């Protein structure tokens, strides 16, 4: 994993400049209160946090965390860096006001379990902010299906063909805003954990 982490920023730089940085800048400031970032990678979101009481930043790869710890973030922001998998979060129920996940649900081993864990650790009425690439409709979707086995080997388990925006709704969240762009490949989702009812 260390080599993947060392090369990640350089490989992602063109996509960040053209696509993702502007979307992060619009999405991440919506996080408030006690915030958990899941699969935070090398810390691309860190500069954009604003109205946050605390940030717990997790990733399953210690090499990613070591790089993230060097990235700039608002000086008043208290950040705790922690190695953790999305499918087994080491936090009590209802611990966070906001959960942030960007370009990470494509690579978790068990997306339904990860989303169930996100719901568990969110407080009732808490906010999930997600920025993910998803399987596009039509012919491009079949292309994504064909390329996914290779992508998984090259990019630490990344799937090009997951319908993450639909999985968030299926996990029991209420979608309050969703935007698809770039041929419906990039999904920006803001979702709420219901105040009552259901699991978690």
MIFI-5105 format. One record per residue (C-alpha): residue in three letters; residue number from 1; x, y, z. Coordinates in pm, whole numbers. Example, Ala and Ser with C-alpha at 12.3 -4.5 7.8 and 13.67 -1.06 7.14 Angstrom:
BEGIN
<resn = Ala resi = 1 x = 1230 y = -450 z = 780>
<resn = Ser resi = 2 x = 1367 y = -106 z = 714>
# end
This chain:
BEGIN
<resn = Unk resi = 1 x = 0 y = 0 z = 0>
<resn = Unk resi = 2 x = 287 y = 238 z = 70>
<resn = Unk resi = 3 x = 385 y = 268 z = -294>
<resn = Unk resi = 4 x = 23 y = 336 z = -395>
<resn = Unk resi = 5 x = 4 y = 612 z = -133>
<resn = Unk resi = 6 x = 334 y = 766 z = -246>
<resn = Unk resi = 7 x = 208 y = 791 z = -606>
<resn = Unk resi = 8 x = -153 y = 880 z = -533>
<resn = Unk resi = 9 x = -133 y = 1259 z = -536>
<resn = Unk resi = 10 x = 68 y = 1269 z = -859>
<resn = Unk resi = 11 x = -171 y = 1030 z = -1032>
<resn = Unk resi = 12 x = -478 y = 1222 z = -915>
<resn = Unk resi = 13 x = -346 y = 1573 z = -980>
<resn = Unk resi = 14 x = -501 y = 1615 z = -1331>
<resn = Unk resi = 15 x = -842 y = 1493 z = -1210>
<resn = Unk resi = 16 x = -822 y = 1709 z = -900>
<resn = Unk resi = 17 x = -743 y = 2018 z = -1102>
<resn = Unk resi = 18 x = -1014 y = 1961 z = -1363>
<resn = Unk resi = 19 x = -1292 y = 1795 z = -1163>
<resn = Unk resi = 20 x = -1266 y = 1718 z = -795>
<resn = Unk resi = 21 x = -1101 y = 2017 z = -625>
<resn = Unk resi = 22 x = -1388 y = 2255 z = -707>
<resn = Unk resi = 23 x = -1643 y = 2001 z = -590>
<resn = Unk resi = 24 x = -1456 y = 1943 z = -264>
<resn = Unk resi = 25 x = -1440 y = 2318 z = -209>
<resn = Unk resi = 26 x = -1820 y = 2342 z = -246>
<resn = Unk resi = 27 x = -1907 y = 2030 z = -44>
<resn = Unk resi = 28 x = -1670 y = 2011 z = 252>
<resn = Unk resi = 29 x = -1759 y = 2347 z = 412>
<resn = Unk resi = 30 x = -2109 y = 2205 z = 472>
<resn = Unk resi = 31 x = -1963 y = 1981 z = 742>
<resn = Unk resi = 32 x = -2037 y = 2104 z = 1096>
<resn = Unk resi = 33 x = -1992 y = 1996 z = 1456>
<resn = Unk resi = 34 x = -1800 y = 1679 z = 1533>
<resn = Unk resi = 35 x = -1693 y = 1540 z = 1196>
<resn = Unk resi = 36 x = -1568 y = 1198 z = 1085>
<resn = Unk resi = 37 x = -1391 y = 1164 z = 752>
<resn = Unk resi = 38 x = -1377 y = 807 z = 623>
<resn = Unk resi = 39 x = -1115 y = 693 z = 373>
<resn = Unk resi = 40 x = -961 y = 1037 z = 374>
<resn = Unk resi = 41 x = -655 y = 921 z = 181>
<resn = Unk resi = 42 x = -381 y = 1181 z = 152>
<resn = Unk resi = 43 x = -592 y = 1464 z = 292>
<resn = Unk resi = 44 x = -730 y = 1646 z = -12>
<resn = Unk resi = 45 x = -1032 y = 1768 z = 186>
<resn = Unk resi = 46 x = -839 y = 1908 z = 481>
<resn = Unk resi = 47 x = -800 y = 2270 z = 357>
<resn = Unk resi = 48 x = -1176 y = 2308 z = 304>
<resn = Unk resi = 49 x = -1313 y = 2243 z = 652>
<resn = Unk resi = 50 x = -1457 y = 2557 z = 811>
<resn = Unk resi = 51 x = -1734 y = 2539 z = 1074>
<resn = Unk resi = 52 x = -1612 y = 2226 z = 1249>
<resn = Unk resi = 53 x = -1569 y = 2159 z = 1622>
<resn = Unk resi = 54 x = -1348 y = 1852 z = 1577>
<resn = Unk resi = 55 x = -1234 y = 1629 z = 1292>
<resn = Unk resi = 56 x = -1152 y = 1261 z = 1317>
<resn = Unk resi = 57 x = -970 y = 1162 z = 1000>
<resn = Unk resi = 58 x = -951 y = 791 z = 916>
<resn = Unk resi = 59 x = -805 y = 573 z = 646>
<resn = Unk resi = 60 x = -726 y = 199 z = 640>
<resn = Unk resi = 61 x = -378 y = 265 z = 496>
<resn = Unk resi = 62 x = -120 y = 400 z = 744>
<resn = Unk resi = 63 x = 91 y = 525 z = 454>
<resn = Unk resi = 64 x = -197 y = 746 z = 339>
<resn = Unk resi = 65 x = -238 y = 881 z = 691>
<resn = Unk resi = 66 x = 131 y = 971 z = 715>
<resn = Unk resi = 67 x = 96 y = 1186 z = 404>
<resn = Unk resi = 68 x = -232 y = 1339 z = 520>
<resn = Unk resi = 69 x = -70 y = 1448 z = 846>
<resn = Unk resi = 70 x = 162 y = 1675 z = 645>
<resn = Unk resi = 71 x = -119 y = 1848 z = 454>
<resn = Unk resi = 72 x = -236 y = 2200 z = 544>
<resn = Unk resi = 73 x = -561 y = 2250 z = 731>
<resn = Unk resi = 74 x = -717 y = 2543 z = 919>
<resn = Unk resi = 75 x = -487 y = 2611 z = 1216>
<resn = Unk resi = 76 x = -775 y = 2624 z = 1465>
<resn = Unk resi = 77 x = -907 y = 2283 z = 1356>
<resn = Unk resi = 78 x = -841 y = 1994 z = 1594>
<resn = Unk resi = 79 x = -766 y = 1683 z = 1385>
<resn = Unk resi = 80 x = -718 y = 1327 z = 1509>
<resn = Unk resi = 81 x = -565 y = 1087 z = 1255>
<resn = Unk resi = 82 x = -660 y = 723 z = 1298>
<resn = Unk resi = 83 x = -616 y = 398 z = 1104>
<resn = Unk resi = 84 x = -961 y = 245 z = 1060>
<resn = Unk resi = 85 x = -1166 y = 56 z = 801>
<resn = Unk resi = 86 x = -1505 y = 190 z = 698>
<resn = Unk resi = 87 x = -1668 y = -146 z = 765>
<resn = Unk resi = 88 x = -1557 y = -154 z = 1132>
<resn = Unk resi = 89 x = -1547 y = 198 z = 1273>
<resn = Unk resi = 90 x = -1405 y = 210 z = 1628>
<resn = Unk resi = 91 x = -1657 y = 465 z = 1757>
<resn = Unk resi = 92 x = -1966 y = 456 z = 1973>
<resn = Unk resi = 93 x = -2314 y = 495 z = 1829>
<resn = Unk resi = 94 x = -2423 y = 852 z = 1757>
<resn = Unk resi = 95 x = -2072 y = 1000 z = 1791>
<resn = Unk resi = 96 x = -2068 y = 1246 z = 1500>
<resn = Unk resi = 97 x = -2272 y = 1530 z = 1353>
<resn = Unk resi = 98 x = -2129 y = 1489 z = 1002>
<resn = Unk resi = 99 x = -1960 y = 1206 z = 813>
<resn = Unk resi = 100 x = -1756 y = 1290 z = 502>
<resn = Unk resi = 101 x = -1658 y = 1031 z = 243>
<resn = Unk resi = 102 x = -1499 y = 1126 z = -89>
<resn = Unk resi = 103 x = -1367 y = 885 z = -353>
<resn = Unk resi = 104 x = -1358 y = 605 z = -96>
<resn = Unk resi = 105 x = -1680 y = 402 z = -120>
<resn = Unk resi = 106 x = -1559 y = 286 z = -462>
<resn = Unk resi = 107 x = -1290 y = 79 z = -291>
<resn = Unk resi = 108 x = -1432 y = -46 z = 39>
<resn = Unk resi = 109 x = -1472 y = -422 z = 51>
<resn = Unk resi = 110 x = -1835 y = -417 z = 172>
<resn = Unk resi = 111 x = -2025 y = -97 z = 82>
<resn = Unk resi = 112 x = -2354 y = -189 z = 258>
<resn = Unk resi = 113 x = -2167 y = -264 z = 579>
<resn = Unk resi = 114 x = -1967 y = 59 z = 549>
<resn = Unk resi = 115 x = -2286 y = 261 z = 501>
<resn = Unk resi = 116 x = -2447 y = 83 z = 796>
<resn = Unk resi = 117 x = -2148 y = 182 z = 1007>
<resn = Unk resi = 118 x = -2177 y = 542 z = 889>
<resn = Unk resi = 119 x = -2542 y = 542 z = 992>
<resn = Unk resi = 120 x = -2456 y = 391 z = 1327>
<resn = Unk resi = 121 x = -2198 y = 653 z = 1423>
<resn = Unk resi = 122 x = -2403 y = 948 z = 1298>
<resn = Unk resi = 123 x = -2631 y = 1124 z = 1542>
<resn = Unk resi = 124 x = -3003 y = 1131 z = 1449>
<resn = Unk resi = 125 x = -3045 y = 1408 z = 1196>
<resn = Unk resi = 126 x = -2674 y = 1391 z = 1117>
<resn = Unk resi = 127 x = -2536 y = 1469 z = 772>
<resn = Unk resi = 128 x = -2352 y = 1246 z = 526>
<resn = Unk resi = 129 x = -2152 y = 1429 z = 260>
<resn = Unk resi = 130 x = -2032 y = 1212 z = -28>
<resn = Unk resi = 131 x = -1839 y = 1277 z = -347>
<resn = Unk resi = 132 x = -1795 y = 960 z = -548>
<resn = Unk resi = 133 x = -1755 y = 835 z = -903>
<resn = Unk resi = 134 x = -2038 y = 599 z = -1002>
<resn = Unk resi = 135 x = -2138 y = 369 z = -1285>
<resn = Unk resi = 136 x = -2269 y = 585 z = -1570>
<resn = Unk resi = 137 x = -2581 y = 491 z = -1767>
<resn = Unk resi = 138 x = -2589 y = 337 z = -2112>
<resn = Unk resi = 139 x = -2286 y = 219 z = -2305>
<resn = Unk resi = 140 x = -2041 y = 389 z = -2071>
<resn = Unk resi = 141 x = -2173 y = 172 z = -1790>
<resn = Unk resi = 142 x = -2078 y = -141 z = -1978>
<resn = Unk resi = 143 x = -1732 y = 7 z = -2042>
<resn = Unk resi = 144 x = -1700 y = 67 z = -1667>
<resn = Unk resi = 145 x = -1798 y = -297 z = -1603>
<resn = Unk resi = 146 x = -1530 y = -421 z = -1840>
<resn = Unk resi = 147 x = -1257 y = -197 z = -1699>
<resn = Unk resi = 148 x = -1334 y = -254 z = -1332>
<resn = Unk resi = 149 x = -1131 y = -579 z = -1286>
<resn = Unk resi = 150 x = -819 y = -403 z = -1415>
<resn = Unk resi = 151 x = -894 y = -89 z = -1214>
<resn = Unk resi = 152 x = -929 y = -294 z = -896>
<resn = Unk resi = 153 x = -578 y = -435 z = -944>
<resn = Unk resi = 154 x = -420 y = -102 z = -1032>
<resn = Unk resi = 155 x = -597 y = 122 z = -781>
<resn = Unk resi = 156 x = -625 y = -60 z = -448>
<resn = Unk resi = 157 x = -965 y = -215 z = -508>
<resn = Unk resi = 158 x = -1135 y = 79 z = -680>
<resn = Unk resi = 159 x = -1455 y = -14 z = -866>
<resn = Unk resi = 160 x = -1565 y = 199 z = -1162>
<resn = Unk resi = 161 x = -1915 y = 52 z = -1166>
<resn = Unk resi = 162 x = -2065 y = 98 z = -822>
<resn = Unk resi = 163 x = -2397 y = 280 z = -788>
<resn = Unk resi = 164 x = -2294 y = 447 z = -465>
<resn = Unk resi = 165 x = -2556 y = 724 z = -480>
<resn = Unk resi = 166 x = -2828 y = 458 z = -497>
<resn = Unk resi = 167 x = -2663 y = 255 z = -219>
<resn = Unk resi = 168 x = -2677 y = 557 z = 13>
<resn = Unk resi = 169 x = -3053 y = 578 z = -29>
<resn = Unk resi = 170 x = -3089 y = 200 z = 11>
<resn = Unk resi = 171 x = -2897 y = 220 z = 341>
<resn = Unk resi = 172 x = -3179 y = 427 z = 488>
<resn = Unk resi = 173 x = -3054 y = 782 z = 439>
<resn = Unk resi = 174 x = -3277 y = 1064 z = 319>
<resn = Unk resi = 175 x = -3119 y = 1234 z = 18>
<resn = Unk resi = 176 x = -3155 y = 1610 z = 48>
<resn = Unk resi = 177 x = -2936 y = 1700 z = -250>
<resn = Unk resi = 178 x = -2787 y = 1498 z = -533>
<resn = Unk resi = 179 x = -2601 y = 1615 z = -841>
<resn = Unk resi = 180 x = -2460 y = 1401 z = -1119>
<resn = Unk resi = 181 x = -2209 y = 1550 z = -1363>
<resn = Unk resi = 182 x = -1934 y = 1460 z = -1610>
<resn = Unk resi = 183 x = -2151 y = 1219 z = -1815>
<resn = Unk resi = 184 x = -2327 y = 1118 z = -1490>
<resn = Unk resi = 185 x = -2002 y = 967 z = -1358>
<resn = Unk resi = 186 x = -1944 y = 1207 z = -1067>
<resn = Unk resi = 187 x = -2203 y = 1204 z = -789>
<resn = Unk resi = 188 x = -2228 y = 1468 z = -516>
<resn = Unk resi = 189 x = -2467 y = 1363 z = -239>
<resn = Unk resi = 190 x = -2590 y = 1524 z = 79>
<resn = Unk resi = 191 x = -2799 y = 1290 z = 291>
<resn = Unk resi = 192 x = -2954 y = 1291 z = 637>
<resn = Unk resi = 193 x = -2983 y = 1012 z = 892>
<resn = Unk resi = 194 x = -3353 y = 1009 z = 991>
<resn = Unk resi = 195 x = -3437 y = 1139 z = 1337>
<resn = Unk resi = 196 x = -3612 y = 814 z = 1427>
<resn = Unk resi = 197 x = -3709 y = 477 z = 1287>
<resn = Unk resi = 198 x = -3509 y = 211 z = 1107>
<resn = Unk resi = 199 x = -3179 y = 60 z = 1211>
<resn = Unk resi = 200 x = -2891 y = 246 z = 1371>
# end
